[in-house]
Amino acid sequence: MWWLLRKVLFLLDAEDAHALAKWGIRGMARVLPLRPLLEGNPVGLAAGFDKNAELLEALPVFGFSSVEIGTVTPLPQGGNDRPRLFRNPHDSTLFNRMGFNNLGAGIISERVRRARKRIPTNFKIGVNLGKNKSTPDELAHQDYAKAATPFADTADYFVINVSSPNTPGLRTLQSPEHLNPIVKEVKEVIRKSGRQIPLYVKLAPELSGDSLKRLIRALETAGISGLVLTNTLGGDYIYRQKSLPGGWSGQILTSIARDRLIEVRSITALPIISVGGIMTVEDASERMKLGATSIQLYTGWIYQGPFFARKIYRALCG
Ligand SMILES: Cc1cc2nc3c(=O)[nH]c(=O)nc-3n(C[C@H](O)[C@H](O)[C@H](O)COP(=O)(O)O)c2cc1C
């Protein structure tokens, strides 16, 4: 059934198909039974799928125990011009150059507060934080704090995203000099909230070796709670003879994200959310065996169909 539906969806422009799929997900969630979320279910939905917190009530029905909403920026922004999402079904990849299109922290946080009453209490909502495109890098730390503030009473965890390839200059923030002030400002928001909100940092798959080790040591010292590994792999997509910069996800990331997990697990005991190229139940189970604390899906959910998360958590949790 899914293969047929997928064929139809894949005839559409990728972003239109995504909008239609979200509508379908919400509709299906209304008729499917909500099974209690198993304790210890490690399967979450990765950032960027539900940027504006439209699917919070539906996701537990599909077997997800958490979602990372966003990337959320302080002010709403439209993102890059379309087309900005492409799929390559022959190698199960996606290419995106979305550019943090989102409704802004104010509206999205209000949605989370409203949805809280209707979702299971053990469903976790993480908030992936970013900066507005127009904010200069020197003021980035202020943007991360501004994006976090409206969520301080409701987020289950925060993620500092400095690894999207689609906001010019963002990845240069992946250094101790730039990340320290950002972590400090967001930790101050958390302190003022009086709640214990874990703070994660999401890194690019390209970071490795000495620079990765140095960065992780600095982040440990700064007192982060864990890491999200990895974001998309930077690259180009040829569209109408023009080369568009952006990020690859899906199968192309499977071995890279796995290698990064192995590398980082050998450096630190911090919790790691492993994401990137989890396309089969076996990939998911391997990540857990390699020391991931939990996993997230994005491209795999699109290629494997709506029940992929359920399939994984059944295999992992019995
Ligand atoms: C269309 C699209 C939009 C994304 N948007 C974001 C985003 O806003 N913030 C972020 O941290 N990651 C974003 N990601 C990256 C995913 O969260 C994930 O790290 C990446 O896709 C690798 O996982 P996958 O191979 O399972 O898709 C996006 C990915 C895709 C495909």
Ligand as a Chemical Component Dictionary entry (heavy atoms), coordinates in Angstrom:
data_LIG
# 
_chem_comp.id                   LIG 
_chem_comp.type                 NON-POLYMER 
_chem_comp.pdbx_formal_charge   0 
_chem_comp.three_letter_code    LIG 
# 
loop_
_chem_comp_atom.comp_id 
_chem_comp_atom.atom_id 
_chem_comp_atom.alt_atom_id 
_chem_comp_atom.type_symbol 
_chem_comp_atom.charge 
_chem_comp_atom.model_Cartn_x 
_chem_comp_atom.model_Cartn_y 
_chem_comp_atom.model_Cartn_z 
_chem_comp_atom.pdbx_ordinal 
LIG C1  C1  C 0 14.283 18.769 4.243  1  
LIG C2  C2  C 0 15.172 18.721 5.420  2  
LIG C3  C3  C 0 15.160 19.769 6.322  3  
LIG C4  C4  C 0 15.997 19.743 7.445  4  
LIG N1  N1  N 0 15.946 20.786 8.319  5  
LIG C5  C5  C 0 16.729 20.762 9.428  6  
LIG C6  C6  C 0 16.679 21.812 10.364 7  
LIG O1  O1  O 0 15.896 22.762 10.215 8  
LIG N2  N2  N 0 17.502 21.748 11.440 9  
LIG C7  C7  C 0 18.363 20.704 11.649 10 
LIG O2  O2  O 0 19.083 20.680 12.662 11 
LIG N3  N3  N 0 18.408 19.662 10.781 12 
LIG C8  C8  C 0 17.617 19.684 9.680  13 
LIG N4  N4  N 0 17.672 18.639 8.801  14 
LIG C9  C9  C 0 18.639 17.546 9.039  15 
LIG C10 C10 C 0 17.989 16.344 9.728  16 
LIG O3  O3  O 0 17.523 16.673 11.012 17 
LIG C11 C11 C 0 19.025 15.188 9.855  18 
LIG O4  O4  O 0 20.088 15.616 10.681 19 
LIG C12 C12 C 0 19.580 14.775 8.496  20 
LIG O5  O5  O 0 18.590 14.787 7.507  21 
LIG C13 C13 C 0 20.226 13.384 8.553  22 
LIG O6  O6  O 0 19.266 12.403 8.874  23 
LIG P1  P1  P 0 18.570 11.458 7.747  24 
LIG O7  O7  O 0 19.664 10.928 6.881  25 
LIG O8  O8  O 0 17.832 10.417 8.527  26 
LIG O9  O9  O 0 17.644 12.345 6.982  27 
LIG C14 C14 C 0 16.847 18.649 7.666  28 
LIG C15 C15 C 0 16.850 17.574 6.762  29 
LIG C16 C16 C 0 16.028 17.600 5.652  30 
LIG C17 C17 C 0 16.053 16.445 4.696  31 
# 
loop_
_chem_comp_bond.comp_id 
_chem_comp_bond.atom_id_1 
_chem_comp_bond.atom_id_2 
_chem_comp_bond.value_order 
_chem_comp_bond.pdbx_ordinal 
LIG C1  C2  SING 1  
LIG C2  C3  SING 2  
LIG C2  C16 DOUB 3  
LIG C3  C4  DOUB 4  
LIG C4  N1  SING 5  
LIG C4  C14 SING 6  
LIG N1  C5  DOUB 7  
LIG C5  C6  SING 8  
LIG C5  C8  SING 9  
LIG C6  O1  DOUB 10 
LIG C6  N2  SING 11 
LIG N2  C7  SING 12 
LIG C7  O2  DOUB 13 
LIG C7  N3  SING 14 
LIG N3  C8  DOUB 15 
LIG C8  N4  SING 16 
LIG N4  C9  SING 17 
LIG N4  C14 SING 18 
LIG C9  C10 SING 19 
LIG C10 O3  SING 20 
LIG C10 C11 SING 21 
LIG C11 O4  SING 22 
LIG C11 C12 SING 23 
LIG C12 O5  SING 24 
LIG C12 C13 SING 25 
LIG C13 O6  SING 26 
LIG O6  P1  SING 27 
LIG P1  O7  DOUB 28 
LIG P1  O8  SING 29 
LIG P1  O9  SING 30 
LIG C14 C15 DOUB 31 
LIG C15 C16 SING 32 
LIG C16 C17 SING 33 
# 
